Amino acid sequence: MNLSAPFIARPVATMLLSLAIMLLGGVSFGLLPVAPLPQIEFPVIVVQANLPGASPEVMASTVATPLERSMGAISGVNTLTSSSSQGSTRVILGFDQGRDIDAAAREVQAAINASRNLLPSGMRSMPTYKKYNPSQAPIMVLALTSSVLQKGQLYDLASTILSQSLSQVPGVGEVQIGGSSLPAVRVELEPQLLNQYGVALDDVRQTIANANQRRPKGFIEDGQRNWQVQANDQLEKAKDYEPLVIRYQDGAVLRLSHVAKVSDAVENRYNSGFFNDQDAVLLVINRQTGANIIETVNRIKEQLPALESLMPASVKLDVAMDRSPVIKATLKEAEHTLIIAVVLVILVVFLFLGNLRASLIPTLAVPVSLVGTFAVMYLCGFSLNNLSLMALILATGLVVDDAIVVLENISRHIDEGVPPMRAAYLGSKEVGFTLLSMNLSLVVVFVSILFMGGIVGSLFREFSITLAVAILVSLLVSLTLTPMLCARWLKAQPEGEQTRLQRWSEQLNQRMMAGYGRSLDWVMRHRRLTLLSLLVTIAVNIALYVMVPKTFLPQQDTGQLIGFVRGDDGLSFQVMQPKMEIYRRALLADPAVQSVAGFIGGNSGTNNAMVLVRLKPIGERKVSAQKIIERLRKELPKVPGGRLFLMADQDLQFGGGRDQSSSQFLYTLQSSELSALREWYPKVVAAFKALPELTAIDAREGGGTQQITLVVDREQAKRLGIDMSMVTSVLNNAYSQRQISTIYDSLNQYQVVMEINPKYAQDPRTLEQVQVITADGTRVPLATFAHYENSLADDRVSHEGQFASESINFDIAEGYSQDQAMAAVERAVAKVGLPEDVIAKLGGTGDAFAESQKGQPFMILGALLAVYLVLGILYESYIHPLTILSTLPSAGVGALLTLYVVGSEFSLISLLGLFLLIGVVKKNAIMMIDLALQLERHEQLSPEASIRRACLLRLRPILMTTLAAILGALPLLLSHAEGAEMRQPLGLTIIGGLVFSQILTLYTTPVVYLYLDRLRHRFNHWRGVRTDAALETPL
């Protein structure tokens, strides 16, 4: 059966079919979104709860624990972590991949509602949640600065104008604001004056709350008219609160201004942001799932002039971070690489055939196959990203293979004197099964990737499907368009009319065949030695796989660095600011840095800061982001009490949304016994610091932050008419920045915050001045019935799986690979000898790497088994698929040896290259074996004669297809622009594997074919079955 015959006979229909594929693909190309990597959904929900003034331990026990108990029962939760700091708790729920995030969000809200009665009564608002994807980095950060307005006013502009407007831009998801807090009226009380006038803190709080009301007042009507009732019950500014009357005493009026300083300030004093050398409020913009990053950023930039016109002239809006330039440059470089690959492949065809008209035929297969693939990508919801574009670049060298095989076979018949039309029918029929075998066995390799679970399967899904579709489209083109064009474009040329290039090409082909024939004869006379070399190759594969350093994914250079500044436990916000200033100036002074932005304080704690470093374009800085980090680690100033941890921002982030992770690598200890955790955690930290494989170790050190514990004599307090609620209330009023009233505005809501004057909150002895007012008005100093003790407490309390936990963040030292570092970590922990009640485990990228390492051998074996099954079905043979698979060890050796020699690490990108080699290398064996079987079947040749002739006749197409695949991958290897770190390992693996396997398999394949053919004969003889080749009819 000749599948190409109808298309050869109907040229118009064939051309229109190809044009339809091109048209669909071209339209789809314009609709594809753009992203750095495929969208990977990590279903994560973050719950945030606030209780101003509460210590981390109080937040953990009264807020985090009830929430964790309620949410731990939700189905599909695979990670449950919480982090409690001063006045804030953040609970993070990670769900199984594939879990419906909207359904999970409803269950989370139900769990919050169920825990309502277990949460502290003083919480002004219930915990809130948001859906979050930790693998999706922000696409833009805007910085709001002004030389006139205060930061609270800038935050108000960001909250009321910018955030709302930006959220309405198509493609924009969540917009987060940081660097300050909303404006507020702050009431700072004077304890001495309160004591002098005998005024309780609760009296002041109640006075303010009663004076500021915003409630419905109804209306009046007389049957014909209606009057709305309003009152001046809303106080908006500090000057409105100052004259409030607290009480009348001895005929005199005691006003709020007599006992307090009232000012227009901000809700949270311990929160600050900066951009370069200015104070700033930052807006962090995330995209919606599936949105085109470049289009979304462009829409935002188009809106910026209009947004600036809505703000005062003194306000400046700058772009502090923008991911689109790097993505644009990466995609542009990938497109250039694709064009170069196409040109090189066309050049190979032209040089081998020496005929421009003949060269155009396989050349047309490239655009039809690649452009047609865009239509399927659009239907599958894929994007144009690094991996899908790499698939198309590699497809350039593969899709032309089928056309080359068809063209070369038809050309050979024409050269033998067969008319072009007859040659097209005959040649396409001869290679039809060969094409089917090559492509189906190649496609099944990439389809097997779809069965991988977890992160790897999600990450490579687009790559595998894109490449598989391009191969199937090329198969369609080679069976339809290519033979039709051969029948009408190719013509026999008498020897005298051949061009110089054609004669040179033909002479080169003859010399190669003659030289190959002589060497092949020698090899077939020394079969045992050849077979031994194949067995040695298998052993070398295993050895090289063990020796080559390994990593999870290559370190990307996104043009962004993320930094975390850790202050010693117990450092105040005021002390942290000058430390951050030193780091800020040092970063700005680096020649590779374009801008610096960041936050200090806030929910992350008063002694923590986050820094976003925007690097100059790679063409200006000339060095990678990782090299810049290594340089900065050596050059940054040593700041007493502070440490700066830097890491390169990655498009794909792991860790399940953990708070403030200063590195991609994480090691966590957890235990049900807090004492055991505190005993063994320092020992593990010390062991990690002794490892040369690790650097930038970020771990909690010291006994914790300073804490004042008020010890109450309950019996004495009872005699004085005081209970614990009165004590906690007066302390809350004095020291917790308590929000006591709400100011409603047409655009936003603001708070009235009450505390004692900060100058009285700088020394524990100020507790002695605080007085409790009993029910009968008696003033009782705290010192009368209580004393305070100094102790240490954690400035952050973490839970994992509802157990207490502590984490160690670390990076890998220069000169070591991930597998070396992970092995060193496991050895160090084993040497420490943790007890059974302390659980240790890797997190972040380290955990993902360990999981991928476990599955890699099985993934490769699964792909090999899939290829064997397909080939066995097609050839109706158990033996011939083994001959084809025997070509693969040489490709593995070539790939691994190349990585080892150049010092490159084996990553998941390299694994993709191995999968590709599995599909490509066996094509050569299929071309040989398929023709050998035909010669045995139709010309009654012996196995030795048939395989020898098949090798010689298929030498030119084998060399052409292999060289096309090598040159298709060459631009990947030579790329040094944006995104090169993802493309180079793939190019190295493919080129190394193809070169080595090409040299070896031209000789090992015929030898293995003969040995297995002999084995087949003996086995069939033992079974009493005839073994004629004519009886073996492929599917």
URWO-V43226 format. One line per field, one symbol per residue. ss: DSSP state (H for helix, E for strand, - for the rest). phi: phi as a letter, one per 30 degrees, with the letter a starting at -180 (. if undefined). psi: psi as a letter, one per 20 degrees, with the letter a starting at -180 (. if undefined). A space follows every 10 residues. Layout:
ss: ???
phi: ???
psi: ???
This chain:
ss: ----HHHHH- HHHHHHHHHH HHHHHHHHHH H-EE------ ---EEEEEEE -----HHHHH HHHHHHHHHH H-----EEEE EEEEE--EEE EEEEE----- HHHHHHHHHH HHHH-HHH-- -------EEE EE-------E EEEEEE---- HHHHHHHHHH HHHHHHH--- -EEEEEEE-- --EEEEEEE- HHHHHHH--- HHHHHHHHHH H-------EE E----EEE-- -------HHH HH--EEEEE- -EEEEHHHHE EEEEEE---- EEEEE--EE- EEEEEEE--- --HHHHHHHH HHHHHHHHH- ----EEEEEE EE-HHHHHHH HHHHHHHHHH HHHHHHHHHH HHH--HHHHH HHHHHHHHHH HHHHHHHHH- --EE-HHHHH HHHHHHHHHH HHHHHHHHHH HHHHH----H HHHHHHHHHH HHHHHHHHHH HHHHHHHHH- ---HHHHHHH HHHHHHHHHH HHHHHHHHH- HHHHHHHHH- ----HHH--H HHHHHHHHHH HHHHHHHHHH HHHHH-HHHH HHHHHHHHHH HHHHHHH--E ---------E EEEEEEE--- --HHHHHHHH HHHHHHHHH- --EEEEEEEE EHHH---EEE EEEEE--HHH H---HHHHHH HHHHH----- -EEEEEEE-- ---------- ----EEEEEE E--HHHHHHH HHHHHHHHH- ---EEEEE-- ----EEEEEE EE-HHHHHH- ---HHHHHHH HHHHH--EEE EEEE----EE EEEEEE-HHH H--HHHHHH- EEE-----EE EHHH-EEEEE EEE---EEEE --EEEEEEEE EE-----HHH HHHHHHHHHH HH-----EEE EEEHHHHHHH HHHHHHHHHH HHHHHHHHHH HHHHH----H HHHHH--HHH HHHHHHHHHH HH---E-HHH HHHHHHHHHH HHHHHHHHHH HHHHHHHHH- --HHHHHHHH HHH-HHHHHH HHHHHHHHHH HHHH-----H HHHHHHHHHH HHHHHHHHHH HHHHHHHHHH HHHHHHHHHH HHH-----HH H----
phi: .cddeddddb dddddddddd dddddddded cddcadbedc ccdbbcccbb bejddedddd dccddddddd dddddidcbb bbbcbdibbb cccccedjdd dddddddddd ddddcedcde ddddbdecbb dbcddcdeca bcccbadcdd dddddddddd cdedddddde jdcdcccbja bdeaccccdc edddddcicd ddddeddddd dcbbbdbiab bcjcbbcdcb bdcccccedd dededdacbh iccccdddba ccbdbbdbdc aababhcbda cccccccdei dddddddddd dddeeddddd ceddccccdd abddeddedd dddddddddd dddddddddd ddcibddddd dddddddddd dddeddeddd idbdbedddd dddddedcdd eddddddddd ddddddjdee dddddddddd cedddddddd dddddddddd ddcidddddc ddeddedddd ddddddddcb dddddddccd bdceedcddd dddddddddd dddddddddd dddddbdddd dddddddddd eddddddddb bdbeddccib ccbbccceej ddddddeddd dddedddddd dcccabbabb iiddjdcbbb bcccddeddc dibddddddd ddedcdddce ibbcccbddc dccbkiiddh ddadcbbccb adcddddddc edddeddddd dddcbhdcbd bidkddbccd ccdddddddd iccddddddd ddddbchddc acccbdcabb cccbadeedc ccbeddeddd bccdddjdcb deddbabcbd acbddaccbb hicdbbbbca bcddjbcddd dddddddddd ddiddddccb adbidddddd ddddcdeddd dddddddddd ddddchadcd eddddddded dddddddddd ddicddbddd dedddddedd ddeddddddd dddddddcch ddeddddddd dddcdddddd ddddddddde eddddbceid ddddeddedd dedddddddd ddcddddded dddddddddd dddicdbddd dccdd
psi: pohighhhim hghgghgghg ggggggghgi iprpqhrqpp ooopppppqp npiprhhghg higgghgghh iiipqjpipo qqppaojqpo ppoprqpipo hghhhhhghh hghhjgiiqq iiphqqqrqq qpoiioqqiq pqpoqqigqr hhhghgghgh fgggghhipp ipdqoqprib rqqqopooqo hghghgikpq hhggghgghh inqnqqibrp qjhhrppppr rmipphrhhh hgjppgrpol iqporhihjq ppqocrgoil pqrqodkqqq ppoopqrqpi qogghgghhg hhighhhhii rqhippoqoh poihgggghg hghhgggggg ggghghgggg hhhjogghhh ghhhhghggg hhhhghgghi krrorgghhh ghghhgighi gghgggghgg hghghjjpqg ghhgggghhh jghggggggg hghhghhhhh iprbggghhj gggggggggh ghhhggghif gghghghhhq qppqhhiqrg gggggggggg gghgghgghh gggiilhggg hghghhgggh ggghhhhpqq rfqqoqnjjq qpqpppqqpi qrhhhhghgh hggghgghip iipgrpqrqp bbiiqikqqp poppqqqhhh hiqrhhhggh ghhhhqqoop jqpppqqppq hoqrikkqpl ojripppppq qiohhhghgh ghhgghhhhi piiqrlooqp qaiaqqqppo opnhgghhhj kprhhhghgh hghhijlpoi qppprhhrqr qppprqphhi kiphiihhip qpprhjjppo qhihjqrqqp aqrpippqqp kjqqqqqoqr rpqpiqrghg ghhhghgggh hhmqrhjopp qqrbhgghgg ghhhighhgg hggggggggg hhggilqhgh hhggiiihhh ggggghhggg gikqqoahgh hghggghghg higghggghg hghghgghjk qrgghghghg gghjgghghg hghghghhig hghipjapjh hhhghggggg gggggghggg hhhhghghgg ghgghggggh hhikqqkqhh inoq.
